[in-house]
């Protein structure tokens, strides 16, 4: 298997799901870096701030009850995502490389 490039646009496909909690969260974090996911998360963030957070009285003061963040990506075998790989992401990608197939896009 060739090495994962340190720069450029790369499409990753999940072969398997990591058994460790840290590996699962690392893949989830990498999947959230996809441009489409970023755009959707930004829209959901604005909606949460403007509509879903509630202000309620608590102990004589107004209290902000925040809505939970949406879990947008799903870590499952066969899922794929395309991200712009940078040297800062190299350690994260290397730590879960055994669970990923990759294909250089550009």
The first five atom37 places (N, CA, C, CB, O) and aatype in JSON, in Angstrom:
{
  "aatype": [20, 20, 20, 20, 20, 20, 20, 20, 20, 20, 20, 20, 20, 20, 20, 20, 20, 20, 20, 20, 20, 20, 20, 20, 20, 20, 20, 20, 20, 20, 20, 20, 20, 20, 20, 20, 20, 20, 20, 20, 20, 20, 20, 20, 20, 20, 20, 20, 20, 20, 20, 20, 20, 20, 20, 20, 20, 20, 20, 20, 20, 20, 20, 20, 20, 20, 20, 20, 20, 20, 20, 20, 20, 20, 20, 20, 20, 20, 20, 20, 20, 20, 20, 20, 20, 20, 20, 20, 20, 20, 20, 20, 20, 20, 20, 20, 20, 20, 20, 20, 20, 20, 20, 20, 20, 20],
  "atom_mask": [
    [1, 1, 1, 1, 1],
    [1, 1, 1, 1, 1],
    [1, 1, 1, 1, 1],
    [1, 1, 1, 1, 1],
    [1, 1, 1, 1, 1],
    [1, 1, 1, 1, 1],
    [1, 1, 1, 1, 1],
    [1, 1, 1, 1, 1],
    [1, 1, 1, 1, 1],
    [1, 1, 1, 1, 1],
    [1, 1, 1, 1, 1],
    [1, 1, 1, 1, 1],
    [1, 1, 1, 1, 1],
    [1, 1, 1, 1, 1],
    [1, 1, 1, 1, 1],
    [1, 1, 1, 1, 1],
    [1, 1, 1, 1, 1],
    [1, 1, 1, 1, 1],
    [1, 1, 1, 1, 1],
    [1, 1, 1, 1, 1],
    [1, 1, 1, 1, 1],
    [1, 1, 1, 1, 1],
    [1, 1, 1, 1, 1],
    [1, 1, 1, 1, 1],
    [1, 1, 1, 1, 1],
    [1, 1, 1, 1, 1],
    [1, 1, 1, 1, 1],
    [1, 1, 1, 1, 1],
    [1, 1, 1, 1, 1],
    [1, 1, 1, 1, 1],
    [1, 1, 1, 1, 1],
    [1, 1, 1, 1, 1],
    [1, 1, 1, 1, 1],
    [1, 1, 1, 1, 1],
    [1, 1, 1, 1, 1],
    [1, 1, 1, 1, 1],
    [1, 1, 1, 1, 1],
    [1, 1, 1, 1, 1],
    [1, 1, 1, 1, 1],
    [1, 1, 1, 1, 1],
    [1, 1, 1, 1, 1],
    [1, 1, 1, 1, 1],
    [1, 1, 1, 1, 1],
    [1, 1, 1, 1, 1],
    [1, 1, 1, 1, 1],
    [1, 1, 1, 1, 1],
    [1, 1, 1, 1, 1],
    [1, 1, 1, 1, 1],
    [1, 1, 1, 1, 1],
    [1, 1, 1, 1, 1],
    [1, 1, 1, 1, 1],
    [1, 1, 1, 1, 1],
    [1, 1, 1, 1, 1],
    [1, 1, 1, 1, 1],
    [1, 1, 1, 1, 1],
    [1, 1, 1, 1, 1],
    [1, 1, 1, 1, 1],
    [1, 1, 1, 1, 1],
    [1, 1, 1, 1, 1],
    [1, 1, 1, 1, 1],
    [1, 1, 1, 1, 1],
    [1, 1, 1, 1, 1],
    [1, 1, 1, 1, 1],
    [1, 1, 1, 1, 1],
    [1, 1, 1, 1, 1],
    [1, 1, 1, 1, 1],
    [1, 1, 1, 1, 1],
    [1, 1, 1, 1, 1],
    [1, 1, 1, 1, 1],
    [1, 1, 1, 1, 1],
    [1, 1, 1, 1, 1],
    [1, 1, 1, 1, 1],
    [1, 1, 1, 1, 1],
    [1, 1, 1, 1, 1],
    [1, 1, 1, 1, 1],
    [1, 1, 1, 1, 1],
    [1, 1, 1, 1, 1],
    [1, 1, 1, 1, 1],
    [1, 1, 1, 1, 1],
    [1, 1, 1, 1, 1],
    [1, 1, 1, 1, 1],
    [1, 1, 1, 1, 1],
    [1, 1, 1, 1, 1],
    [1, 1, 1, 1, 1],
    [1, 1, 1, 1, 1],
    [1, 1, 1, 1, 1],
    [1, 1, 1, 1, 1],
    [1, 1, 1, 1, 1],
    [1, 1, 1, 1, 1],
    [1, 1, 1, 1, 1],
    [1, 1, 1, 1, 1],
    [1, 1, 1, 1, 1],
    [1, 1, 1, 1, 1],
    [1, 1, 1, 1, 1],
    [1, 1, 1, 1, 1],
    [1, 1, 1, 1, 1],
    [1, 1, 1, 1, 1],
    [1, 1, 1, 1, 1],
    [1, 1, 1, 1, 1],
    [1, 1, 1, 1, 1],
    [1, 1, 1, 1, 1],
    [1, 1, 1, 1, 1],
    [1, 1, 1, 1, 1],
    [1, 1, 1, 1, 1],
    [1, 1, 1, 1, 1],
    [1, 1, 1, 1, 1]
  ],
  "atom_positions": [
    [[0.84, -1.18, 0.0], [0.0, 0.0, 0.0], [0.88, 1.24, 0.0], [-0.96, 0.0, 1.22], [1.84, 1.32, 0.77]],
    [[0.57, 2.2, -0.85], [1.35, 3.43, -0.9], [0.98, 4.33, 0.27], [1.13, 4.16, -2.24], [-0.04, 4.14, 0.93]],
    [[1.83, 5.31, 0.51], [1.6, 6.2, 1.64], [0.55, 7.24, 1.31], [2.9, 6.88, 2.07], [0.34, 7.58, 0.14]],
    [[-0.1, 7.74, 2.32], [-1.12, 8.77, 2.17], [-0.43, 10.1, 1.9], [-2.04, 8.86, 3.44], [0.5, 10.46, 2.62]],
    [[-0.85, 10.84, 0.88], [-0.2, 12.12, 0.58], [-0.41, 13.12, 1.71], [-0.74, 12.7, -0.74], [-1.43, 13.1, 2.4]],
    [[0.59, 14.0, 1.89], [0.51, 14.98, 2.98], [-0.2, 16.26, 2.56], [1.9, 15.32, 3.48], [-0.56, 17.06, 3.42]],
    [[-0.4, 16.47, 1.26], [-1.13, 17.65, 0.79], [-2.01, 17.25, -0.38], [-0.16, 18.79, 0.39], [-1.79, 16.22, -1.03]],
    [[-3.0, 18.08, -0.65], [-3.88, 17.84, -1.78], [-5.25, 17.34, -1.36], [-3.25, 16.84, -2.73], [-5.51, 17.14, -0.17]],
    [[-6.12, 17.16, -2.32], [-7.46, 16.68, -2.08], [-7.48, 15.16, -2.17], [-8.46, 17.31, -3.09], [-7.04, 14.58, -3.16]],
    [[-8.01, 14.53, -1.12], [-8.01, 13.07, -1.04], [-9.41, 12.6, -0.64], [-6.94, 12.56, -0.02], [-10.05, 13.19, 0.22]],
    [[-9.87, 11.53, -1.29], [-11.13, 10.9, -0.92], [-10.82, 9.66, -0.1], [-11.97, 10.54, -2.18], [-10.08, 8.78, -0.54]],
    [[-11.4, 9.59, 1.09], [-11.21, 8.45, 1.99], [-12.51, 7.64, 2.04], [-10.79, 8.92, 3.41], [-13.6, 8.21, 2.01]],
    [[-12.37, 6.32, 2.12], [-13.5, 5.42, 2.28], [-13.23, 4.54, 3.49], [-13.75, 4.56, 0.99], [-12.13, 4.01, 3.62]],
    [[-14.2, 4.39, 4.37], [-14.01, 3.58, 5.57], [-14.1, 2.1, 5.23], [-15.06, 3.94, 6.64], [-15.09, 1.64, 4.66]],
    [[-13.06, 1.36, 5.59], [-13.06, -0.1, 5.44], [-13.73, -0.74, 6.64], [-11.63, -0.64, 5.26], [-14.5, -1.69, 6.51]],
    [[-13.41, -0.21, 7.81], [-13.95, -0.75, 9.06], [-14.04, 0.38, 10.08], [-13.06, -1.92, 9.6], [-13.46, 1.45, 9.9]],
    [[-14.76, 0.11, 11.14], [-14.93, 1.1, 12.21], [-13.94, 0.77, 13.33], [-16.41, 1.12, 12.75], [-13.86, -0.39, 13.75]],
    [[-13.18, 1.75, 13.83], [-12.25, 1.48, 14.91], [-12.98, 1.04, 16.18], [-11.39, 2.71, 15.2], [-14.07, 1.53, 16.48]],
    [[-12.37, 0.14, 16.91], [-12.97, -0.34, 18.15], [-12.73, 0.62, 19.31], [-12.44, -1.71, 18.49], [-13.5, 0.62, 20.27]],
    [[-11.68, 1.42, 19.23], [-11.39, 2.36, 20.31], [-12.23, 3.62, 20.15], [-9.89, 2.72, 20.34], [-12.57, 4.02, 19.04]],
    [[-12.56, 4.22, 21.28], [-13.36, 5.43, 21.26], [-12.58, 6.59, 20.62], [-13.78, 5.81, 22.69], [-13.16, 7.4, 19.9]],
    [[-11.29, 6.65, 20.88], [-10.46, 7.71, 20.3], [-10.38, 7.62, 18.8], [-9.07, 7.66, 20.89], [-10.45, 8.64, 18.11]],
    [[-10.23, 6.42, 18.26], [-10.19, 6.23, 16.81], [-11.51, 6.59, 16.15], [-9.82, 4.8, 16.48], [-11.53, 7.18, 15.08]],
    [[-12.61, 6.22, 16.81], [-13.94, 6.55, 16.3], [-14.11, 8.07, 16.22], [-15.03, 5.93, 17.2], [-14.58, 8.59, 15.2]],
    [[-13.72, 8.77, 17.29], [-13.87, 10.23, 17.31], [-12.93, 10.91, 16.32], [-13.6, 10.76, 18.72], [-13.27, 11.95, 15.76]],
    [[-11.75, 10.33, 16.1], [-10.81, 10.9, 15.12], [-11.41, 10.83, 13.72], [-9.45, 10.16, 15.17], [-11.35, 11.81, 12.97]],
    [[-11.97, 9.69, 13.36], [-12.6, 9.57, 12.03], [-13.8, 10.5, 11.93], [-13.03, 8.12, 11.76], [-14.01, 11.11, 10.88]],
    [[-14.57, 10.6, 12.98], [-15.72, 11.5, 12.97], [-15.28, 12.95, 12.77], [-16.51, 11.37, 14.29], [-15.9, 13.7, 12.02]],
    [[-14.21, 13.33, 13.43], [-13.67, 14.69, 13.3], [-13.15, 14.92, 11.88], [-12.54, 14.92, 14.32], [-13.36, 16.0, 11.32]],
    [[-12.48, 13.93, 11.29], [-12.0, 14.08, 9.92], [-13.16, 14.18, 8.93], [-11.1, 12.89, 9.54], [-13.09, 14.94, 7.96]],
    [[-14.23, 13.44, 9.17], [-15.4, 13.49, 8.29], [-16.08, 14.85, 8.35], [-16.39, 12.39, 8.65], [-16.65, 15.31, 7.36]],
    [[-16.04, 15.49, 9.5], [-16.65, 16.82, 9.64], [-15.87, 17.9, 8.91], [-16.78, 17.19, 11.1], [-16.36, 19.01, 8.76]],
    [[-14.64, 17.6, 8.44], [-13.84, 18.58, 7.7], [-14.24, 18.67, 6.24], [-12.37, 18.22, 7.81], [-13.75, 19.56, 5.53]],
    [[-15.1, 17.79, 5.78], [-15.56, 17.85, 4.39], [-16.32, 19.15, 4.16], [-16.45, 16.62, 4.06], [-17.05, 19.62, 5.03]],
    [[-16.15, 19.72, 2.98], [-16.72, 21.04, 2.69], [-18.24, 21.07, 2.85], [-16.34, 21.46, 1.29], [-18.78, 22.04, 3.39]],
    [[-18.93, 20.06, 2.37], [-20.4, 20.01, 2.48], [-20.85, 19.91, 3.93], [-20.96, 18.84, 1.69], [-21.83, 20.53, 4.33]],
    [[-20.13, 19.12, 4.71], [-20.46, 18.99, 6.13], [-20.21, 20.3, 6.86], [-19.65, 17.86, 6.77], [-20.99, 20.68, 7.73]],
    [[-19.12, 20.99, 6.52], [-18.82, 22.27, 7.14], [-19.93, 23.29, 6.88], [-17.48, 22.81, 6.62], [-20.34, 24.02, 7.78]],
    [[-20.4, 23.31, 5.64], [-21.46, 24.25, 5.27], [-22.75, 23.97, 6.05], [-21.74, 24.18, 3.75], [-23.39, 24.89, 6.57]],
    [[-23.11, 22.71, 6.14], [-24.33, 22.33, 6.86], [-24.2, 22.6, 8.34], [-24.65, 20.86, 6.63], [-25.14, 23.09, 8.96]],
    [[-23.04, 22.29, 8.93], [-22.83, 22.56, 10.36], [-22.91, 24.05, 10.66], [-21.47, 22.02, 10.81], [-23.42, 24.44, 11.72]],
    [[-22.41, 24.89, 9.76], [-22.47, 26.34, 9.96], [-23.92, 26.83, 9.95], [-21.65, 27.08, 8.88], [-24.29, 27.68, 10.76]],
    [[-24.73, 26.3, 9.02], [-26.15, 26.68, 8.97], [-26.88, 26.22, 10.23], [-26.82, 26.08, 7.71], [-27.7, 26.96, 10.77]],
    [[-26.59, 25.0, 10.68], [-27.23, 24.49, 11.89], [-26.82, 25.3, 13.11], [-26.88, 23.03, 12.1], [-27.62, 25.51, 14.03]],
    [[-25.58, 25.76, 13.14], [-25.11, 26.58, 14.25], [-25.89, 27.9, 14.32], [-23.59, 26.86, 14.1], [-26.29, 28.33, 15.41]],
    [[-26.1, 28.53, 13.17], [-26.88, 29.77, 13.15], [-28.31, 29.53, 13.6], [-26.86, 30.39, 11.74], [-28.88, 30.35, 14.33]],
    [[-28.9, 28.42, 13.16], [-30.27, 28.09, 13.56], [-30.35, 27.88, 15.07], [-30.75, 26.84, 12.83], [-31.29, 28.34, 15.72]],
    [[-29.37, 27.17, 15.62], [-29.36, 26.93, 17.07], [-29.29, 28.24, 17.84], [-28.18, 26.03, 17.46], [-30.03, 28.43, 18.81]],
    [[-28.42, 29.13, 17.41], [-28.25, 30.4, 18.12], [-29.52, 31.23, 18.06], [-27.08, 31.18, 17.53], [-29.93, 31.83, 19.06]],
    [[-30.15, 31.28, 16.88], [-31.3, 32.17, 16.7], [-32.63, 31.58, 17.15], [-31.41, 32.54, 15.26], [-33.5, 32.32, 17.6]],
    [[-32.81, 30.27, 17.05], [-34.13, 29.7, 17.28], [-34.21, 28.63, 18.36], [-34.62, 29.12, 16.02], [-35.21, 28.57, 19.08]],
    [[-33.19, 27.8, 18.5], [-33.33, 26.64, 19.36], [-32.87, 26.85, 20.81], [-32.56, 25.51, 18.78], [-33.37, 26.18, 21.71]],
    [[-31.95, 27.77, 21.04], [-31.55, 28.05, 22.41], [-32.67, 28.77, 23.14], [-30.25, 28.89, 22.45], [-33.32, 29.65, 22.58]],
    [[-32.9, 28.38, 24.4], [-34.01, 28.96, 25.16], [-33.47, 29.76, 26.34], [-34.97, 27.86, 25.65], [-32.46, 29.41, 26.95]],
    [[-34.17, 30.84, 26.65], [-33.85, 31.61, 27.86], [-34.97, 31.37, 28.85], [-33.67, 33.14, 27.55], [-36.15, 31.6, 28.55]],
    [[-34.59, 30.89, 30.05], [-35.56, 30.6, 31.09], [-35.11, 31.24, 32.39], [-35.75, 29.07, 31.27], [-33.91, 31.4, 32.63]],
    [[-36.08, 31.61, 33.22], [-35.67, 32.12, 34.53], [-35.17, 30.98, 35.42], [-36.85, 32.87, 35.23], [-35.76, 29.9, 35.46]],
    [[-34.07, 31.23, 36.1], [-33.53, 30.25, 37.03], [-32.86, 31.01, 38.17], [-32.52, 29.27, 36.33], [-31.94, 31.79, 37.95]],
    [[-33.33, 30.78, 39.35], [-32.82, 31.45, 40.56], [-32.91, 32.96, 40.43], [-31.36, 31.03, 40.82], [-32.01, 33.69, 40.86]],
    [[-34.01, 33.44, 39.82], [-34.23, 34.88, 39.72], [-33.5, 35.55, 38.58], [-33.84, 35.51, 40.98], [-33.6, 36.77, 38.43]],
    [[-32.77, 34.8, 37.78], [-32.05, 35.39, 36.64], [-32.42, 34.63, 35.37], [-30.52, 35.35, 36.88], [-32.94, 33.52, 35.42]],
    [[-32.15, 35.26, 34.25], [-32.38, 34.58, 32.98], [-31.22, 33.62, 32.72], [-32.52, 35.6, 31.82], [-30.05, 33.97, 32.91]],
    [[-31.56, 32.41, 32.3], [-30.59, 31.35, 32.1], [-30.7, 30.85, 30.67], [-30.81, 30.19, 33.11], [-31.8, 30.64, 30.17]],
    [[-29.57, 30.67, 30.01], [-29.57, 30.19, 28.63], [-29.42, 28.68, 28.62], [-28.44, 30.86, 27.8], [-28.43, 28.14, 29.1]],
    [[-30.43, 27.99, 28.07], [-30.39, 26.54, 27.91], [-30.03, 26.28, 26.46], [-31.77, 25.86, 28.31], [-30.82, 26.55, 25.56]],
    [[-28.85, 25.74, 26.25], [-28.35, 25.55, 24.88], [-28.8, 24.22, 24.3], [-26.83, 25.64, 24.86], [-28.81, 23.2, 24.98]],
    [[-29.17, 24.25, 23.04], [-29.52, 23.02, 22.32], [-28.24, 22.27, 21.97], [-30.35, 23.34, 21.02], [-27.2, 22.89, 21.73]],
    [[-28.31, 20.95, 21.96], [-27.13, 20.14, 21.67], [-26.78, 20.21, 20.18], [-27.37, 18.67, 22.09], [-27.66, 20.39, 19.33]],
    [[-25.51, 20.07, 19.88], [-25.02, 20.1, 18.51], [-25.49, 18.85, 17.75], [-23.49, 20.2, 18.48], [-25.54, 17.76, 18.32]],
    [[-25.82, 19.01, 16.49], [-26.29, 17.92, 15.65], [-25.14, 17.0, 15.27], [-26.98, 18.47, 14.4], [-24.07, 17.48, 14.89]],
    [[-25.34, 15.69, 15.36], [-24.36, 14.71, 14.92], [-24.61, 14.49, 13.43], [-24.45, 13.36, 15.74], [-25.48, 13.71, 13.05]],
    [[-23.86, 15.17, 12.6], [-24.14, 15.21, 11.18], [-23.55, 14.01, 10.43], [-23.6, 16.48, 10.59], [-24.21, 13.44, 9.55]],
    [[-22.34, 13.62, 10.76], [-21.67, 12.54, 10.03], [-21.91, 11.21, 10.71], [-20.16, 12.81, 9.9], [-22.18, 11.15, 11.91]],
    [[-21.81, 10.14, 9.93], [-22.05, 8.8, 10.46], [-20.86, 7.93, 10.12], [-23.36, 8.2, 9.89], [-20.53, 7.75, 8.95]],
    [[-20.21, 7.38, 11.14], [-19.04, 6.52, 10.94], [-19.53, 5.1, 10.76], [-18.05, 6.63, 12.14], [-19.96, 4.45, 11.71]],
    [[-19.47, 4.61, 9.52], [-19.9, 3.26, 9.18], [-19.08, 2.78, 7.99], [-21.44, 3.22, 8.87], [-18.67, 3.59, 7.16]],
    [[-18.84, 1.48, 7.89], [-18.09, 0.97, 6.75], [-18.77, 1.33, 5.43], [-17.92, -0.55, 6.85], [-19.99, 1.24, 5.3]],
    [[-17.96, 1.75, 4.46], [-18.49, 2.13, 3.16], [-18.71, 3.62, 3.0], [-19.77, 1.42, 2.92], [-18.84, 4.1, 1.88]],
    [[-18.77, 4.38, 4.1], [-18.93, 5.83, 4.02], [-17.66, 6.43, 3.43], [-19.25, 6.44, 5.42], [-16.56, 5.96, 3.72]],
    [[-17.81, 7.47, 2.62], [-16.63, 8.13, 2.06], [-16.75, 9.63, 2.27], [-16.48, 7.8, 0.56], [-17.84, 10.18, 2.41]],
    [[-15.59, 10.28, 2.28], [-15.54, 11.72, 2.46], [-14.29, 12.24, 1.76], [-15.53, 12.11, 3.97], [-13.28, 11.55, 1.68]],
    [[-14.38, 13.47, 1.26], [-13.28, 14.11, 0.53], [-12.86, 15.34, 1.3], [-13.69, 14.47, -0.93], [-13.67, 16.23, 1.58]],
    [[-11.57, 15.4, 1.64], [-11.05, 16.55, 2.39], [-9.76, 17.05, 1.76], [-10.83, 16.19, 3.86], [-9.1, 16.33, 1.01]],
    [[-9.42, 18.28, 2.09], [-8.16, 18.87, 1.7], [-7.15, 18.49, 2.78], [-8.27, 20.45, 1.52], [-7.24, 18.98, 3.91]],
    [[-6.19, 17.63, 2.46], [-5.22, 17.14, 3.44], [-4.11, 18.16, 3.6], [-4.65, 15.76, 3.01], [-3.58, 18.68, 2.62]],
    [[-3.76, 18.45, 4.85], [-2.66, 19.35, 5.18], [-1.69, 18.61, 6.09], [-3.18, 20.66, 5.85], [-2.05, 17.59, 6.68]],
    [[-0.46, 19.1, 6.23], [0.49, 18.44, 7.14], [0.0, 18.38, 8.59], [1.82, 19.16, 7.09], [0.41, 17.49, 9.33]],
    [[-0.86, 19.29, 8.99], [-1.39, 19.28, 10.35], [-2.29, 18.08, 10.6], [-2.15, 20.57, 10.63], [-2.45, 17.65, 11.74]],
    [[-2.88, 17.54, 9.56], [-3.78, 16.4, 9.7], [-3.06, 15.06, 9.57], [-4.87, 16.48, 8.66], [-3.67, 14.01, 9.75]],
    [[-1.77, 15.09, 9.27], [-1.03, 13.86, 8.98], [-1.07, 12.87, 10.14], [0.42, 14.19, 8.65], [-1.28, 11.68, 9.91]],
    [[-0.88, 13.33, 11.38], [-0.88, 12.41, 12.52], [-2.26, 11.81, 12.76], [-0.41, 13.14, 13.78], [-2.37, 10.63, 13.08]],
    [[-3.31, 12.61, 12.6], [-4.66, 12.09, 12.77], [-4.97, 11.02, 11.73], [-5.7, 13.23, 12.68], [-5.52, 9.97, 12.05]],
    [[-4.61, 11.29, 10.49], [-4.88, 10.33, 9.41], [-4.05, 9.07, 9.62], [-4.57, 10.96, 8.03], [-4.54, 7.96, 9.42]],
    [[-2.79, 9.23, 10.01], [-1.91, 8.07, 10.22], [-2.41, 7.18, 11.35], [-0.49, 8.53, 10.5], [-2.24, 5.97, 11.32]],
    [[-3.04, 7.8, 12.36], [-3.49, 7.01, 13.52], [-4.68, 6.11, 13.17], [-3.88, 7.94, 14.66], [-4.89, 5.1, 13.84]],
    [[-5.44, 6.45, 12.14], [-6.6, 5.63, 11.75], [-6.46, 5.1, 10.32], [-7.88, 6.45, 11.87], [-7.45, 4.69, 9.72]],
    [[-5.23, 5.11, 9.78], [-4.99, 4.72, 8.38], [-5.4, 3.29, 8.1], [-3.54, 4.9, 8.03], [-5.8, 2.98, 6.97]],
    [[-5.31, 2.39, 9.08], [-5.67, 0.99, 8.83], [-7.15, 0.8, 8.56], [-5.26, 0.14, 10.01], [-7.56, -0.23, 8.03]],
    [[-7.96, 1.79, 8.92], [-9.41, 1.72, 8.72], [-9.87, 2.46, 7.46], [-10.12, 2.28, 9.93], [-11.06, 2.46, 7.14]],
    [[-8.92, 3.08, 6.75], [-9.27, 3.94, 5.61], [-8.63, 3.45, 4.32], [-8.86, 5.38, 5.88], [-7.48, 3.0, 4.32]],
    [[-9.37, 3.54, 3.22], [-8.82, 3.45, 1.87], [-8.8, 4.87, 1.35], [-9.68, 2.49, 0.92], [-9.65, 5.69, 1.71]],
    [[-7.83, 5.18, 0.5], [-7.77, 6.56, 0.0], [-7.51, 6.57, -1.49], [-6.68, 7.36, 0.73], [-6.97, 5.63, -2.06]],
    [[-7.92, 7.7, -2.11], [-7.69, 7.92, -3.53], [-7.44, 9.4, -3.71], [-8.91, 7.42, -4.41], [-8.26, 10.23, -3.31]],
    [[-6.31, 9.74, -4.3], [-5.97, 11.15, -4.54], [-6.86, 11.69, -5.65], [-4.46, 11.31, -4.9], [-6.98, 11.08, -6.71]],
    [[-7.48, 12.84, -5.39], [-8.41, 13.42, -6.36], [-7.68, 14.31, -7.34], [-9.51, 14.21, -5.66], [-7.86, 14.17, -8.55]],
    [[-6.86, 15.22, -6.83], [-6.25, 16.21, -7.73], [-4.79, 16.12, -7.87], [-6.56, 17.53, -7.3], [-4.19, 16.9, -8.6]]
  ]
}
